[in-house]
C-alpha cells in the first residue's frame, strides 16, 4: 500500500541593512491571521521576522521549487534589504523594547512535546535581546482529521519522535546554534494539524542550501515510510534523540552512528 505524503514548510527569515538586523514590522503585506498569497505560497510578518509558507509538495523537486520561488518573491518585496536564514538574530534589548507592541509577541498557539505524552510546552519568555528563526516542516498524510482526536494525536506523537531521529539528529551536524533551543525547537516539539503534523524542531538553517532542502525532504519522507512499515526508531533508541537534541554539546560520533544504523542520510556539506 502506497501512502501519499505531502510536505510543506513555514520558515522565518530576518531582515538586515548595513550589517544590522532590523524589524520587519509593516515591511510586507500579511500577518498570522491573514497571510498574503503569492505564487506557490504566502508571506507575512511574524513578530520581528518575515515568514513565508509554501504550497504542499508531492515531490522533492516541487518542494525545492516552491521554497525558492516564494523566497525570491519575498526578497523582491523588500529591496535594499538582505534576507538571512539565521537561527538567532541579536537585535539588542534596547532596540527590541522600542518596537511596536505587536512586534514583541512571541508565539501564538502552544506546541506540544512528543516525549512528554503530548503535553503542552511552556510559553517562551520574550524578555531577551534576540529573536529566533524557525524552519518548521508540515507533513500531510490525511484530510480533515480532528486535532483533538486521541488517535490522531498519538499518530502525530509517533511521527514526531521518528522525525527527531531522521531530521532532528542530523540538524545538529549543520546547525551548531544552541541559543534558539532555549526558547523554541526542543526535541519532540509538534502541533497536530487536520492534514497531519507540524514538526517544530528545526531552525531555518536548512534554507541556506538547496542541498539541505533536498535532505529535509528525503529524510522526512523516509521517516514516514519507515514508520508506516513498522520501523520505529524510538523503540530501539528510546529517548537518546531527546537528550542529544537538547544537549549543547551532543556526541557527534554517536549522532552519525545512529543515523547510519537507521539508513538515514547525513546532511550534505555546505559552504
N, C-alpha and C positions, 0 to 999 in steps of 0.2 A: 504493500500500500504506500503510495506517494503522498506526502503532505505538502501542500503549497505553503511556502514561507515567504512573507513579505517583510522587508526591512525599511525602516525609516530612521530619522535622526532629528534632533533639535539642538544643535550646538550653539554655544555662545562665544562671541569674539569681542575683543576690546578695540577701542579706537586710540590712535596715537597721533600726536602732532609735535614736530620738533623733538622727537625722542621721549615725550612725556605722555602718560595716559590722560585721556580727557573723558568727561562724562558724555555718554551717548544720548542724554535726555533731549527729546524732540528732534533728533537728527534724521529719523526716518518715520514714515507712517507706520502705524500698527502698534498694538500693545498686547498684553496677555489675553485680554478678553476679545480683542478684535485684530488678529494678525492681518497684515496687508498682503493680499495674494499676488504672487508673481509667477512667472513661468517655472514649472516644476517644484513649486513650494510656496513659502510665505516668509515674510520678515516682520520683525517687531523690535521695540525697545524693551529690555528687561533689566530693570534697576539701572545700573550704570554701564551696562553692556548692550550689545546688539545680539539678538537671537534670530536664527532662521530655522525653518523646518523644511523637509523635503517630502515630495510625494512618495508613497510606498513603492519600493522597487522589488521586482521579482527576479532580478539577475544582478550579478556583480558589476557588469558594465553600466547598467541602468543606475545602480546605486551611486557609483562614482560620478557618472554624468550629471545626475540630479544635484549632488553636492557641489560640483564645480560650477554648474550653471547658476545656482542660487547665490553662491559666494561671489561670483563675478557680478551678478546684478546688484548685490549689496554693496560691493566696492564702488560701483558706478553711482550709487546714491549718495556717497559721501566723498566727493572729490576733494583732494588736498589733505586727506587723512589716510593713515596707514591702518589696515585692519590686521590684528595679530591674534593667533590662536595660542595665547599664553594661559596656562592653568591658573596663574595668580597674577593680578595686576595691583601693584602697590601705588595707590593714589596719594597716601598721606592722610592722617586723621583730620587735619585742619581743612584740607580740600574737600574731603567727604562730608564733613559736618556743614559745609557751606552750600551743599547741593539741595535741590527741592525735596520735600518730604517723600514724593513718590519714587525718587531715585534711591532712597535709603532702605526701602522694603526688601528684605531677604526672603526668598522662597514664597510659596503660596500654599498649596495643599501639602500635607505631610507626606513623606515617603516612609517606607517600611523596611524592616530588617529580616531578611530571609533566614538568618542564622539565629534569630530570637523569636521563632514561631510567628513571624509576620507582624510583630508589634511595631507600633509607630516609632520612628526615630525622633529624638528631641529636636525642637526647632533651633536652628543655628543662631548664635549671638552675633549680631551685626556690628557690635562695638569694636571694630578693628580698623586698621589703616589700609586694608586691602579688600579686594573682591575676587571671586573665583569664577573660572570659566569651565563649564561642563561640556561633555560630548556624549549625551545620553543616546542610547540606541533603542529603537522601538521594534519589537518583534511581533508580527501578526501571524496567527495560525487559525483564528476563528472569527466569528462575527457576532456582535450584539450580546456578548457574554455579560452576565450580571457581575459587576466588580465586587459585590458583597457576597457572592455565592462561595461558600467554603471550598467547594471542589475546584472552582476557578482559581481562588487564592492559593490553594495547595499546588496547582499546576504552575502558577507564577513563582512560588517559592522554590519548587524543584528546578525550574529552568534558571532562575537567578543564581542558585548555588552552582549549577552546572556552568553558567557563564563566568562565575568567579574563577574557575579553573581554566576555561578556554579563552577568556578575554582579560579578566582582572589580573591574573598572574603575569601574563605576557606584557601587560601595560607597564608593569614595574621595570621592565627592561628598557623601554624607550622613554618613559615618563619618570624622571627622577624626583619630581616635586613631591614633597610631603606636606606642605603648608595647606594646600587645598583640603586635604583629608581631615584637618582639624575642624572643618565646617561641614563639608559635603564629601560624598563619594566613598564612605566606608564600605567595607566588604558587605555584600548582601543587600545593598540599597536598591529598592524597586518600587514601582507602582503598578497595581493591576489596571488593565485597560480593557474596554469591551472587545477589542480585537486581539488582545494578548497581554503583553507586559512591556513596561518601560524599564530598561536596565540602566541604573543611575550611578554606576560606579566610576565610569571612565571620565577623565577630563577631556578638554578639547584638543589635547596634544596630537591625537591621531589625524587631525585635519592638516597637519604640516606636510604631508606627503601623500600622493595618490597610492603609493605602495602600502602605506599604513591603512588607508581607506579600504583597500582591497583585502588586507589582512583582517580587518574588523569584519568585513562581510563574510569572508571564507570561514573564519573561526566561529562566528555566530551561527551560520547555517550548520556547520559540523556539530556544534553543541546541541542544537535542536534535534538533528537527525540521530545523533548518538543516544540522546536521552529517549527519543521515541523508540529506539531499538533496545532499550533496557540497559544502556551503558551509562550508569550514573556515577560520575567521578567522585562525588562526595561520599558515596558509600565505601569507597576504597581509601580515601584520604581524609575522611572526617572533616574537621574544621581547620585543617592546615592552611587552606587558602585564606580563611578569615584572618588567621594570625599573620600570615605573610603580607597580605594587602594592608593590614593595619599597622604593620611594623615600619619604623623609619629606616631600618637597616635590614631588609629581608636578605635571606641567604640565596644569592642569585644562582649558585650551583644547584641548590635544591629546586628552585623555581624551574630552571631549564630541564632538570631531570624529570620532574613531574609532567611537564608538557611533552617531553619525549615519550614517556610511558603512555601518555594518553593519545599519542599520534597527532598532537596538535602542532601546527606550525608556529615557530617563534617569530616575533615581529621582525621585519626586514631592517637592515641597517639603512639609516637615512642621514644625509649630511646635516 
